[in-house]
Amino acid sequence: MKLKNQTAIITGGTSGIGKATALRFAEEGANLIVTGRRTELGKIIEAECRLRGGHCVFVEADHTKAEDCQRVVDTALREFDQIDILFNNAGIVTKGTADTTPEEIWQDTLDINVTAVWRMCRLVIPHMKKQGKGVIINNGSDWSVVAGKNAFPYIMSKGAVGMMTKAMAIDHAREGIRVNAVCPGDTLVDRWIEKGYFEGSDPVTLAQAIKEASEHMPMGRFGKPEEIANAVLFLASDESSFVTGHLLLVDGGNTAQ
């Protein structure tokens, strides 16, 4: 029960890494505020967290809207009277190069991957200051520390997340607030399939696509959301009490190449 009696906000927590983290936190006794845009998935995550021993409240929210972010924080304080952990997980993956990225894609990527992270941090930090403690974990990427091809807006945004993490860690270290980022490599999450990153619905076709995409990975496979969730739990718990300003790579060795 590493998170017993602690309250955690997880943004974008109805699928993928966010959902896996919510379930993992529930198993460790956390009280949870989980956000997302799809209410039907929110009700499912509430029920699944309860089955694992956690108290979970879903809040439908679009984190590109300041009023929604404020409502999430207000709900956490109303329901649990404290905010101990913030996991800024909500985000989008966008493709393109500097010259092919349209204005709207650039702005959408900034709004959810960068501005929403800052906005949520700005809202919870005053409460963590009053408590004298708190943990913020931002979801970065292996592309927070290295670059790749044809994903310019996404790489730009995750680079920004990495530097935001370090800057906030320095600013608030003596206020008892630790700020770190988990930086996943390629992880097989629902949205990859939903958005067509893998073409074809036939299981054999999908399996082949995953195999081919994984061949460049030193470990020869994609990560699992649960593996990322375990890293987030480490950063959220007292087991990482002397860790702040760190970008924790969970990438199967990809950035070691």
DAKA-V744157 format. One record per helix or strand. SS is the DSSP state (helix for helix, strand for strand). FROM is the first residue (numbers start at 1). TO is the last residue. If there is no record, write none. Layout:
ss=SS from=FROM to=TO
ss=SS from=FROM to=TO
This chain:
ss=strand from=7 to=10
ss=helix from=16 to=27
ss=strand from=31 to=36
ss=helix from=39 to=51
ss=strand from=55 to=60
ss=helix from=66 to=80
ss=strand from=85 to=88
ss=strand from=96 to=96
ss=helix from=103 to=131
ss=strand from=134 to=139
ss=helix from=142 to=144
ss=strand from=151 to=151
ss=helix from=152 to=175
ss=strand from=177 to=184
ss=strand from=187 to=187
ss=helix from=190 to=194
ss=helix from=203 to=214
ss=strand from=223 to=223
ss=helix from=225 to=236
ss=helix from=238 to=240
ss=strand from=247 to=250
ss=helix from=254 to=256
